[in-house]
Structures are given as structure tokens and as C-alpha cells.
């Protein structure tokens, strides 16, 4: 594993910091997988992220639900 640093919204940072170590690892793994998929698909990251958002909304995920899940721990 390699550590990288990137800028995120303050609210997202607070949500991440409240996660348990186990949930942080899960989220880090999910981000890693999505970045690899974006690279392999040769689609722009924006297009990949839009597709993720569209699928999540189609499944009924709202901003409030996502925040609640991130705050569980």
C-alpha cells in the first residue's frame, strides 16, 4: 500500500475522522478500487464519478443517507 494525500471538503474530512478504523479501511479500499477502474476504463474520472452518483441515486441513496452511513461507527 502507498499513502497519498489529497484535498477534500471540511465536512467530508470530519465524517471520515469519525469513522472506525475498520470503516476507514473499507472506504480507502473502495476509493482504491474505483481509481483503478477509472484508469483501466480510460474514461475521465468525472465520467466515472457521475456514473457512481447516478447508480447510487437510482438505488435510492440520498445525501442524508450517505452522511448517516459515514457517521455510523
PDB file of N, CA, C and O in Angstrom:
ATOM      1  N   UNK A   1       0.847  -1.181   0.000  1.00  0.00           N
ATOM      2  CA  UNK A   1       0.000   0.000   0.000  1.00  0.00           C
ATOM      3  C   UNK A   1       0.887   1.237   0.000  1.00  0.00           C
ATOM      4  O   UNK A   1       1.961   1.260   0.600  1.00  0.00           O
ATOM      5  N   UNK A   2       0.408   2.252  -0.684  1.00  0.00           N
ATOM      6  CA  UNK A   2       1.113   3.519  -0.726  1.00  0.00           C
ATOM      7  C   UNK A   2       0.187   4.614  -0.223  1.00  0.00           C
ATOM      8  O   UNK A   2      -0.994   4.649  -0.568  1.00  0.00           O
ATOM      9  N   UNK A   3       0.720   5.489   0.580  1.00  0.00           N
ATOM     10  CA  UNK A   3      -0.064   6.582   1.132  1.00  0.00           C
ATOM     11  C   UNK A   3       0.016   7.793   0.212  1.00  0.00           C
ATOM     12  O   UNK A   3       1.097   8.161  -0.248  1.00  0.00           O
ATOM     13  N   UNK A   4      -1.149   8.418  -0.056  1.00  0.00           N
ATOM     14  CA  UNK A   4      -1.208   9.659  -0.827  1.00  0.00           C
ATOM     15  C   UNK A   4      -2.023  10.675  -0.034  1.00  0.00           C
ATOM     16  O   UNK A   4      -2.728  10.320   0.910  1.00  0.00           O
ATOM     17  N   UNK A   5      -1.920  11.920  -0.424  1.00  0.00           N
ATOM     18  CA  UNK A   5      -2.668  12.989   0.241  1.00  0.00           C
ATOM     19  C   UNK A   5      -3.434  13.769  -0.814  1.00  0.00           C
ATOM     20  O   UNK A   5      -2.897  14.069  -1.880  1.00  0.00           O
ATOM     21  N   UNK A   6      -4.690  14.100  -0.521  1.00  0.00           N
ATOM     22  CA  UNK A   6      -5.455  14.946  -1.424  1.00  0.00           C
ATOM     23  C   UNK A   6      -6.422  15.802  -0.628  1.00  0.00           C
ATOM     24  O   UNK A   6      -6.745  15.493   0.519  1.00  0.00           O
ATOM     25  N   UNK A   7      -6.879  16.878  -1.246  1.00  0.00           N
ATOM     26  CA  UNK A   7      -7.769  17.835  -0.600  1.00  0.00           C
ATOM     27  C   UNK A   7      -9.212  17.353  -0.695  1.00  0.00           C
ATOM     28  O   UNK A   7      -9.658  16.896  -1.747  1.00  0.00           O
ATOM     29  N   UNK A   8      -9.949  17.463   0.435  1.00  0.00           N
ATOM     30  CA  UNK A   8     -11.377  17.165   0.435  1.00  0.00           C
ATOM     31  C   UNK A   8     -12.107  18.241   1.223  1.00  0.00           C
ATOM     32  O   UNK A   8     -11.489  19.017   1.953  1.00  0.00           O
ATOM     33  N   UNK A   9     -13.395  18.280   1.073  1.00  0.00           N
ATOM     34  CA  UNK A   9     -14.260  19.211   1.771  1.00  0.00           C
ATOM     35  C   UNK A   9     -14.131  19.007   3.289  1.00  0.00           C
ATOM     36  O   UNK A   9     -13.924  17.885   3.751  1.00  0.00           O
ATOM     37  N   UNK A  10     -14.253  20.091   4.056  1.00  0.00           N
ATOM     38  CA  UNK A  10     -14.139  20.003   5.518  1.00  0.00           C
ATOM     39  C   UNK A  10     -15.172  19.047   6.112  1.00  0.00           C
ATOM     40  O   UNK A  10     -14.867  18.290   7.034  1.00  0.00           O
ATOM     41  N   UNK A  11     -16.384  19.082   5.585  1.00  0.00           N
ATOM     42  CA  UNK A  11     -17.439  18.200   6.097  1.00  0.00           C
ATOM     43  C   UNK A  11     -17.092  16.736   5.831  1.00  0.00           C
ATOM     44  O   UNK A  11     -17.316  15.872   6.678  1.00  0.00           O
ATOM     45  N   UNK A  12     -16.545  16.470   4.654  1.00  0.00           N
ATOM     46  CA  UNK A  12     -16.137  15.098   4.325  1.00  0.00           C
ATOM     47  C   UNK A  12     -14.996  14.651   5.238  1.00  0.00           C
ATOM     48  O   UNK A  12     -14.953  13.500   5.671  1.00  0.00           O
ATOM     49  N   UNK A  13     -14.079  15.565   5.526  1.00  0.00           N
ATOM     50  CA  UNK A  13     -12.958  15.243   6.417  1.00  0.00           C
ATOM     51  C   UNK A  13     -13.464  14.907   7.816  1.00  0.00           C
ATOM     52  O   UNK A  13     -13.007  13.948   8.437  1.00  0.00           O
ATOM     53  N   UNK A  14     -14.411  15.705   8.306  1.00  0.00           N
ATOM     54  CA  UNK A  14     -14.980  15.422   9.637  1.00  0.00           C
ATOM     55  C   UNK A  14     -15.665  14.057   9.652  1.00  0.00           C
ATOM     56  O   UNK A  14     -15.517  13.286  10.600  1.00  0.00           O
ATOM     57  N   UNK A  15     -16.414  13.770   8.589  1.00  0.00           N
ATOM     58  CA  UNK A  15     -17.107  12.482   8.513  1.00  0.00           C
ATOM     59  C   UNK A  15     -16.107  11.334   8.510  1.00  0.00           C
ATOM     60  O   UNK A  15     -16.313  10.334   9.197  1.00  0.00           O
ATOM     61  N   UNK A  16     -15.030  11.466   7.746  1.00  0.00           N
ATOM     62  CA  UNK A  16     -14.006  10.417   7.679  1.00  0.00           C
ATOM     63  C   UNK A  16     -13.367  10.206   9.042  1.00  0.00           C
ATOM     64  O   UNK A  16     -13.139   9.070   9.457  1.00  0.00           O
ATOM     65  N   UNK A  17     -13.078  11.300   9.738  1.00  0.00           N
ATOM     66  CA  UNK A  17     -12.414  11.204  11.045  1.00  0.00           C
ATOM     67  C   UNK A  17     -13.284  10.530  12.093  1.00  0.00           C
ATOM     68  O   UNK A  17     -12.765   9.990  13.070  1.00  0.00           O
ATOM     69  N   UNK A  18     -14.603  10.553  11.906  1.00  0.00           N
ATOM     70  CA  UNK A  18     -15.496   9.924  12.885  1.00  0.00           C
ATOM     71  C   UNK A  18     -15.651   8.420  12.647  1.00  0.00           C
ATOM     72  O   UNK A  18     -16.193   7.711  13.494  1.00  0.00           O
ATOM     73  N   UNK A  19     -15.176   7.934  11.497  1.00  0.00           N
ATOM     74  CA  UNK A  19     -15.307   6.511  11.185  1.00  0.00           C
ATOM     75  C   UNK A  19     -14.388   5.660  12.057  1.00  0.00           C
ATOM     76  O   UNK A  19     -13.324   6.101  12.493  1.00  0.00           O
ATOM     77  N   UNK A  20     -14.823   4.452  12.292  1.00  0.00           N
ATOM     78  CA  UNK A  20     -13.954   3.500  12.986  1.00  0.00           C
ATOM     79  C   UNK A  20     -12.790   3.153  12.056  1.00  0.00           C
ATOM     80  O   UNK A  20     -12.873   3.373  10.848  1.00  0.00           O
ATOM     81  N   UNK A  21     -11.725   2.622  12.609  1.00  0.00           N
ATOM     82  CA  UNK A  21     -10.572   2.236  11.803  1.00  0.00           C
ATOM     83  C   UNK A  21     -10.978   1.232  10.727  1.00  0.00           C
ATOM     84  O   UNK A  21     -10.513   1.317   9.590  1.00  0.00           O
ATOM     85  N   UNK A  22     -11.831   0.296  11.079  1.00  0.00           N
ATOM     86  CA  UNK A  22     -12.300  -0.705  10.131  1.00  0.00           C
ATOM     87  C   UNK A  22     -13.063  -0.049   8.974  1.00  0.00           C
ATOM     88  O   UNK A  22     -12.841  -0.395   7.814  1.00  0.00           O
ATOM     89  N   UNK A  23     -13.953   0.891   9.282  1.00  0.00           N
ATOM     90  CA  UNK A  23     -14.711   1.573   8.237  1.00  0.00           C
ATOM     91  C   UNK A  23     -13.820   2.473   7.386  1.00  0.00           C
ATOM     92  O   UNK A  23     -14.065   2.634   6.190  1.00  0.00           O
ATOM     93  N   UNK A  24     -12.799   3.055   7.987  1.00  0.00           N
ATOM     94  CA  UNK A  24     -11.844   3.857   7.203  1.00  0.00           C
ATOM     95  C   UNK A  24     -11.135   2.975   6.184  1.00  0.00           C
ATOM     96  O   UNK A  24     -10.973   3.363   5.027  1.00  0.00           O
ATOM     97  N   UNK A  25     -10.720   1.810   6.605  1.00  0.00           N
ATOM     98  CA  UNK A  25     -10.027   0.884   5.708  1.00  0.00           C
ATOM     99  C   UNK A  25     -10.946   0.459   4.552  1.00  0.00           C
ATOM    100  O   UNK A  25     -10.511   0.360   3.404  1.00  0.00           O
ATOM    101  N   UNK A  26     -12.223   0.210   4.876  1.00  0.00           N
ATOM    102  CA  UNK A  26     -13.182  -0.160   3.842  1.00  0.00           C
ATOM    103  C   UNK A  26     -13.334   0.966   2.827  1.00  0.00           C
ATOM    104  O   UNK A  26     -13.340   0.719   1.621  1.00  0.00           O
ATOM    105  N   UNK A  27     -13.455   2.188   3.302  1.00  0.00           N
ATOM    106  CA  UNK A  27     -13.607   3.331   2.415  1.00  0.00           C
ATOM    107  C   UNK A  27     -12.354   3.542   1.570  1.00  0.00           C
ATOM    108  O   UNK A  27     -12.449   3.834   0.378  1.00  0.00           O
ATOM    109  N   UNK A  28     -11.191   3.396   2.178  1.00  0.00           N
ATOM    110  CA  UNK A  28      -9.934   3.524   1.437  1.00  0.00           C
ATOM    111  C   UNK A  28      -9.845   2.460   0.338  1.00  0.00           C
ATOM    112  O   UNK A  28      -9.390   2.743  -0.771  1.00  0.00           O
ATOM    113  N   UNK A  29     -10.275   1.255   0.646  1.00  0.00           N
ATOM    114  CA  UNK A  29     -10.267   0.175  -0.342  1.00  0.00           C
ATOM    115  C   UNK A  29     -11.225   0.493  -1.479  1.00  0.00           C
ATOM    116  O   UNK A  29     -10.887   0.300  -2.647  1.00  0.00           O
ATOM    117  N   UNK A  30     -12.414   0.976  -1.148  1.00  0.00           N
ATOM    118  CA  UNK A  30     -13.396   1.344  -2.163  1.00  0.00           C
ATOM    119  C   UNK A  30     -12.852   2.433  -3.086  1.00  0.00           C
ATOM    120  O   UNK A  30     -13.005   2.346  -4.305  1.00  0.00           O
ATOM    121  N   UNK A  31     -12.227   3.442  -2.522  1.00  0.00           N
ATOM    122  CA  UNK A  31     -11.643   4.516  -3.330  1.00  0.00           C
ATOM    123  C   UNK A  31     -10.541   3.966  -4.225  1.00  0.00           C
ATOM    124  O   UNK A  31     -10.453   4.334  -5.397  1.00  0.00           O
ATOM    125  N   UNK A  32      -9.705   3.096  -3.689  1.00  0.00           N
ATOM    126  CA  UNK A  32      -8.632   2.491  -4.482  1.00  0.00           C
ATOM    127  C   UNK A  32      -9.196   1.723  -5.675  1.00  0.00           C
ATOM    128  O   UNK A  32      -8.709   1.861  -6.797  1.00  0.00           O
ATOM    129  N   UNK A  33     -10.208   0.929  -5.428  1.00  0.00           N
ATOM    130  CA  UNK A  33     -10.831   0.139  -6.494  1.00  0.00           C
ATOM    131  C   UNK A  33     -11.401   1.046  -7.571  1.00  0.00           C
ATOM    132  O   UNK A  33     -11.210   0.801  -8.762  1.00  0.00           O
ATOM    133  N   UNK A  34     -12.096   2.086  -7.157  1.00  0.00           N
ATOM    134  CA  UNK A  34     -12.717   2.989  -8.132  1.00  0.00           C
ATOM    135  C   UNK A  34     -11.657   3.718  -8.956  1.00  0.00           C
ATOM    136  O   UNK A  34     -11.845   3.915 -10.157  1.00  0.00           O
ATOM    137  N   UNK A  35     -10.555   4.120  -8.340  1.00  0.00           N
ATOM    138  CA  UNK A  35      -9.497   4.795  -9.085  1.00  0.00           C
ATOM    139  C   UNK A  35      -8.859   3.858 -10.104  1.00  0.00           C
ATOM    140  O   UNK A  35      -8.556   4.266 -11.225  1.00  0.00           O
ATOM    141  N   UNK A  36      -8.656   2.605  -9.714  1.00  0.00           N
ATOM    142  CA  UNK A  36      -8.103   1.610 -10.640  1.00  0.00           C
ATOM    143  C   UNK A  36      -9.068   1.390 -11.799  1.00  0.00           C
ATOM    144  O   UNK A  36      -8.649   1.330 -12.954  1.00  0.00           O
ATOM    145  N   UNK A  37     -10.357   1.270 -11.497  1.00  0.00           N
ATOM    146  CA  UNK A  37     -11.359   1.088 -12.544  1.00  0.00           C
ATOM    147  C   UNK A  37     -11.378   2.283 -13.493  1.00  0.00           C
ATOM    148  O   UNK A  37     -11.484   2.112 -14.708  1.00  0.00           O
ATOM    149  N   UNK A  38     -11.277   3.480 -12.947  1.00  0.00           N
ATOM    150  CA  UNK A  38     -11.273   4.680 -13.781  1.00  0.00           C
ATOM    151  C   UNK A  38     -10.074   4.674 -14.719  1.00  0.00           C
ATOM    152  O   UNK A  38     -10.190   5.047 -15.886  1.00  0.00           O
ATOM    153  N   UNK A  39      -8.939   4.257 -14.215  1.00  0.00           N
ATOM    154  CA  UNK A  39      -7.729   4.213 -15.036  1.00  0.00           C
ATOM    155  C   UNK A  39      -7.848   3.165 -16.131  1.00  0.00           C
ATOM    156  O   UNK A  39      -7.470   3.414 -17.276  1.00  0.00           O
ATOM    157  N   UNK A  40      -8.366   2.006 -15.789  1.00  0.00           N
ATOM    158  CA  UNK A  40      -8.480   0.918 -16.757  1.00  0.00           C
ATOM    159  C   UNK A  40      -9.538   1.199 -17.817  1.00  0.00           C
ATOM    160  O   UNK A  40      -9.395   0.772 -18.963  1.00  0.00           O
ATOM    161  N   UNK A  41     -10.584   1.905 -17.448  1.00  0.00           N
ATOM    162  CA  UNK A  41     -11.670   2.145 -18.388  1.00  0.00           C
ATOM    163  C   UNK A  41     -11.336   3.243 -19.387  1.00  0.00           C
ATOM    164  O   UNK A  41     -12.003   3.385 -20.412  1.00  0.00           O
ATOM    165  N   UNK A  42     -10.302   4.018 -19.083  1.00  0.00           N
ATOM    166  CA  UNK A  42      -9.877   5.130 -19.931  1.00  0.00           C
ATOM    167  C   UNK A  42     -10.951   6.209 -20.046  1.00  0.00           C
ATOM    168  O   UNK A  42     -10.854   7.097 -20.892  1.00  0.00           O
ATOM    169  N   UNK A  43     -11.969   6.132 -19.197  1.00  0.00           N
ATOM    170  CA  UNK A  43     -12.953   7.203 -19.117  1.00  0.00           C
ATOM    171  C   UNK A  43     -12.413   8.280 -18.197  1.00  0.00           C
ATOM    172  O   UNK A  43     -11.557   8.015 -17.353  1.00  0.00           O
ATOM    173  N   UNK A  44     -12.900   9.460 -18.354  1.00  0.00           N
ATOM    174  CA  UNK A  44     -12.470  10.520 -17.459  1.00  0.00           C
ATOM    175  C   UNK A  44     -12.981  10.226 -16.058  1.00  0.00           C
ATOM    176  O   UNK A  44     -14.033   9.610 -15.891  1.00  0.00           O
ATOM    177  N   UNK A  45     -12.240  10.666 -15.058  1.00  0.00           N
ATOM    178  CA  UNK A  45     -12.655  10.460 -13.669  1.00  0.00           C
ATOM    179  C   UNK A  45     -14.020  11.096 -13.433  1.00  0.00           C
ATOM    180  O   UNK A  45     -14.847  10.546 -12.706  1.00  0.00           O
ATOM    181  N   UNK A  46     -14.254  12.241 -14.042  1.00  0.00           N
ATOM    182  CA  UNK A  46     -15.551  12.918 -13.881  1.00  0.00           C
ATOM    183  C   UNK A  46     -16.682  12.032 -14.387  1.00  0.00           C
ATOM    184  O   UNK A  46     -17.736  11.953 -13.757  1.00  0.00           O
ATOM    185  N   UNK A  47     -16.471  11.370 -15.512  1.00  0.00           N
ATOM    186  CA  UNK A  47     -17.496  10.483 -16.064  1.00  0.00           C
ATOM    187  C   UNK A  47     -17.744   9.301 -15.136  1.00  0.00           C
ATOM    188  O   UNK A  47     -18.893   8.921 -14.911  1.00  0.00           O
ATOM    189  N   UNK A  48     -16.671   8.715 -14.592  1.00  0.00           N
ATOM    190  CA  UNK A  48     -16.801   7.591 -13.670  1.00  0.00           C
ATOM    191  C   UNK A  48     -17.549   8.025 -12.411  1.00  0.00           C
ATOM    192  O   UNK A  48     -18.448   7.323 -11.947  1.00  0.00           O
ATOM    193  N   UNK A  49     -17.181   9.174 -11.863  1.00  0.00           N
ATOM    194  CA  UNK A  49     -17.837   9.654 -10.646  1.00  0.00           C
ATOM    195  C   UNK A  49     -19.314   9.969 -10.904  1.00  0.00           C
ATOM    196  O   UNK A  49     -20.158   9.730 -10.040  1.00  0.00           O
ATOM    197  N   UNK A  50     -19.623  10.495 -12.065  1.00  0.00           N
ATOM    198  CA  UNK A  50     -21.022  10.755 -12.429  1.00  0.00           C
ATOM    199  C   UNK A  50     -21.814   9.464 -12.489  1.00  0.00           C
ATOM    200  O   UNK A  50     -22.963   9.409 -12.051  1.00  0.00           O
ATOM    201  N   UNK A  51     -21.189   8.417 -13.039  1.00  0.00           N
ATOM    202  CA  UNK A  51     -21.849   7.111 -13.115  1.00  0.00           C
ATOM    203  C   UNK A  51     -22.086   6.532 -11.718  1.00  0.00           C
ATOM    204  O   UNK A  51     -23.149   5.971 -11.454  1.00  0.00           O
ATOM    205  N   UNK A  52     -21.114   6.664 -10.835  1.00  0.00           N
ATOM    206  CA  UNK A  52     -21.281   6.203  -9.452  1.00  0.00           C
ATOM    207  C   UNK A  52     -22.449   6.934  -8.802  1.00  0.00           C
ATOM    208  O   UNK A  52     -23.300   6.316  -8.162  1.00  0.00           O
ATOM    209  N   UNK A  53     -22.482   8.235  -8.967  1.00  0.00           N
ATOM    210  CA  UNK A  53     -23.546   9.049  -8.378  1.00  0.00           C
ATOM    211  C   UNK A  53     -24.909   8.649  -8.939  1.00  0.00           C
ATOM    212  O   UNK A  53     -25.878   8.505  -8.194  1.00  0.00           O
ATOM    213  N   UNK A  54     -24.973   8.472 -10.250  1.00  0.00           N
ATOM    214  CA  UNK A  54     -26.238   8.098 -10.887  1.00  0.00           C
ATOM    215  C   UNK A  54     -26.747   6.760 -10.358  1.00  0.00           C
ATOM    216  O   UNK A  54     -27.929   6.620 -10.044  1.00  0.00           O
ATOM    217  N   UNK A  55     -25.857   5.784 -10.262  1.00  0.00           N
ATOM    218  CA  UNK A  55     -26.252   4.464  -9.766  1.00  0.00           C
ATOM    219  C   UNK A  55     -26.708   4.535  -8.307  1.00  0.00           C
ATOM    220  O   UNK A  55     -27.687   3.892  -7.930  1.00  0.00           O
ATOM    221  N   UNK A  56     -26.007   5.309  -7.498  1.00  0.00           N
ATOM    222  CA  UNK A  56     -26.374   5.436  -6.086  1.00  0.00           C
ATOM    223  C   UNK A  56     -27.742   6.094  -5.942  1.00  0.00           C
ATOM    224  O   UNK A  56     -28.562   5.654  -5.136  1.00  0.00           O
ATOM    225  N   UNK A  57     -27.990   7.140  -6.716  1.00  0.00           N
ATOM    226  CA  UNK A  57     -29.285   7.813  -6.662  1.00  0.00           C
ATOM    227  C   UNK A  57     -30.394   6.899  -7.149  1.00  0.00           C
ATOM    228  O   UNK A  57     -31.491   6.895  -6.589  1.00  0.00           O
ATOM    229  N   UNK A  58     -30.114   6.120  -8.194  1.00  0.00           N
ATOM    230  CA  UNK A  58     -31.095   5.171  -8.724  1.00  0.00           C
ATOM    231  C   UNK A  58     -31.483   4.140  -7.668  1.00  0.00           C
ATOM    232  O   UNK A  58     -32.623   3.681  -7.614  1.00  0.00           O
ATOM    233  N   UNK A  59     -30.511   3.790  -6.833  1.00  0.00           N
ATOM    234  CA  UNK A  59     -30.763   2.813  -5.764  1.00  0.00           C
ATOM    235  C   UNK A  59     -31.382   3.462  -4.532  1.00  0.00           C
ATOM    236  O   UNK A  59     -31.651   2.786  -3.539  1.00  0.00           O
ATOM    237  N   UNK A  60     -31.608   4.776  -4.595  1.00  0.00           N
ATOM    238  CA  UNK A  60     -32.283   5.469  -3.507  1.00  0.00           C
ATOM    239  C   UNK A  60     -31.376   6.139  -2.498  1.00  0.00           C
ATOM    240  O   UNK A  60     -31.857   6.623  -1.473  1.00  0.00           O
ATOM    241  N   UNK A  61     -30.085   6.182  -2.752  1.00  0.00           N
ATOM    242  CA  UNK A  61     -29.163   6.805  -1.812  1.00  0.00           C
ATOM    243  C   UNK A  61     -29.287   8.321  -1.895  1.00  0.00           C
ATOM    244  O   UNK A  61     -29.137   8.904  -2.969  1.00  0.00           O
ATOM    245  N   UNK A  62     -29.557   8.945  -0.776  1.00  0.00           N
ATOM    246  CA  UNK A  62     -29.634  10.400  -0.711  1.00  0.00           C
ATOM    247  C   UNK A  62     -28.408  10.927   0.021  1.00  0.00           C
ATOM    248  O   UNK A  62     -27.679  10.161   0.653  1.00  0.00           O
ATOM    249  N   UNK A  63     -28.181  12.229  -0.065  1.00  0.00           N
ATOM    250  CA  UNK A  63     -27.058  12.849   0.649  1.00  0.00           C
ATOM    251  C   UNK A  63     -27.173  12.605   2.146  1.00  0.00           C
ATOM    252  O   UNK A  63     -26.180  12.317   2.814  1.00  0.00           O
ATOM    253  N   UNK A  64     -28.392  12.722   2.671  1.00  0.00           N
ATOM    254  CA  UNK A  64     -28.609  12.498   4.101  1.00  0.00           C
ATOM    255  C   UNK A  64     -28.287  11.057   4.489  1.00  0.00           C
ATOM    256  O   UNK A  64     -27.694  10.811   5.540  1.00  0.00           O
ATOM    257  N   UNK A  65     -28.676  10.110   3.642  1.00  0.00           N
ATOM    258  CA  UNK A  65     -28.398   8.701   3.936  1.00  0.00           C
ATOM    259  C   UNK A  65     -26.898   8.438   3.922  1.00  0.00           C
ATOM    260  O   UNK A  65     -26.383   7.722   4.780  1.00  0.00           O
ATOM    261  N   UNK A  66     -26.194   9.017   2.948  1.00  0.00           N
ATOM    262  CA  UNK A  66     -24.753   8.836   2.867  1.00  0.00           C
ATOM    263  C   UNK A  66     -24.065   9.416   4.100  1.00  0.00           C
ATOM    264  O   UNK A  66     -23.174   8.788   4.672  1.00  0.00           O
ATOM    265  N   UNK A  67     -24.476  10.603   4.501  1.00  0.00           N
ATOM    266  CA  UNK A  67     -23.903  11.215   5.695  1.00  0.00           C
ATOM    267  C   UNK A  67     -24.153  10.357   6.921  1.00  0.00           C
ATOM    268  O   UNK A  67     -23.264  10.176   7.753  1.00  0.00           O
ATOM    269  N   UNK A  68     -25.366   9.829   7.030  1.00  0.00           N
ATOM    270  CA  UNK A  68     -25.695   8.970   8.163  1.00  0.00           C
ATOM    271  C   UNK A  68     -24.818   7.715   8.184  1.00  0.00           C
ATOM    272  O   UNK A  68     -24.342   7.304   9.242  1.00  0.00           O
ATOM    273  N   UNK A  69     -24.609   7.114   7.018  1.00  0.00           N
ATOM    274  CA  UNK A  69     -23.768   5.918   6.944  1.00  0.00           C
ATOM    275  C   UNK A  69     -22.326   6.243   7.336  1.00  0.00           C
ATOM    276  O   UNK A  69     -21.672   5.464   8.029  1.00  0.00           O
ATOM    277  N   UNK A  70     -21.845   7.386   6.890  1.00  0.00           N
ATOM    278  CA  UNK A  70     -20.482   7.766   7.213  1.00  0.00           C
ATOM    279  C   UNK A  70     -20.314   8.080   8.690  1.00  0.00           C
ATOM    280  O   UNK A  70     -19.222   7.928   9.239  1.00  0.00           O
ATOM    281  N   UNK A  71     -21.379   8.512   9.330  1.00  0.00           N
ATOM    282  CA  UNK A  71     -21.317   8.853  10.754  1.00  0.00           C
ATOM    283  C   UNK A  71     -21.524   7.654  11.666  1.00  0.00           C
ATOM    284  O   UNK A  71     -21.253   7.732  12.864  1.00  0.00           O
ATOM    285  N   UNK A  72     -22.009   6.532  11.104  1.00  0.00           N
ATOM    286  CA  UNK A  72     -22.153   5.315  11.905  1.00  0.00           C
ATOM    287  C   UNK A  72     -20.776   4.783  12.223  1.00  0.00           C
ATOM    288  O   UNK A  72     -19.863   4.891  11.404  1.00  0.00           O
ATOM    289  N   UNK A  73     -20.619   4.229  13.361  1.00  0.00           N
ATOM    290  CA  UNK A  73     -19.287   3.719  13.627  1.00  0.00           C
ATOM    291  C   UNK A  73     -19.232   2.944  14.852  1.00  0.00           C
ATOM    292  O   UNK A  73     -18.169   2.442  15.217  1.00  0.00           O
TER     293      UNK A  73
END
